[in-house]
């Protein structure tokens, strides 16, 4: 494993590990955090969440494969004149991925016990607008987007690019579903918040 692969492995472990640590901590308190395709929600939301589950897990696998076969794939793609990695792209990609991790972890921390993955209309949670939620309505999704893009820059290959695009599109679809839910659940206060704070940044 070379330096680039080591960086990629650490980033991968920290990003996905933070998610599972959060689930474990909340589960110890009797809170079910993962509501993806579970609980009470519209059919459209359920379909989007199923698609998001598939893309998210597939993305994690593609990222690992890109890391494992980094040297071989880089040579193949370099010969074909497609995307090629370089020390500069590694640094840029690492910075973007680290920013993604910071956004994601900060969003989970500041939501405290209100953080959920997915919508469940049967669960009561507080409407959080403080901290990082003052600069983004969806900082956890910004974290995902930045991590996917950064990782895709570090390990550039056709498969990775395809899944980055699919991931960004699916995350956006999930945001739209969550916005509809927030409008219904928090009505005027959410609409006022939406006027003050952008969807992404």
HELIX and SHEET records of a PDB file:
HELIX    1   1 UNK A    3  UNK A   28  1                                  26    
HELIX    2   2 UNK A   43  UNK A   68  1                                  26    
HELIX    3   3 UNK A   70  UNK A   80  1                                  11    
HELIX    4   4 UNK A   87  UNK A  111  1                                  25    
HELIX    5   5 UNK A  112  UNK A  114  5                                   3    
HELIX    6   6 UNK A  131  UNK A  134  5                                   4    
HELIX    7   7 UNK A  139  UNK A  154  1                                  16    
HELIX    8   8 UNK A  158  UNK A  196  1                                  39    
END                                                                             
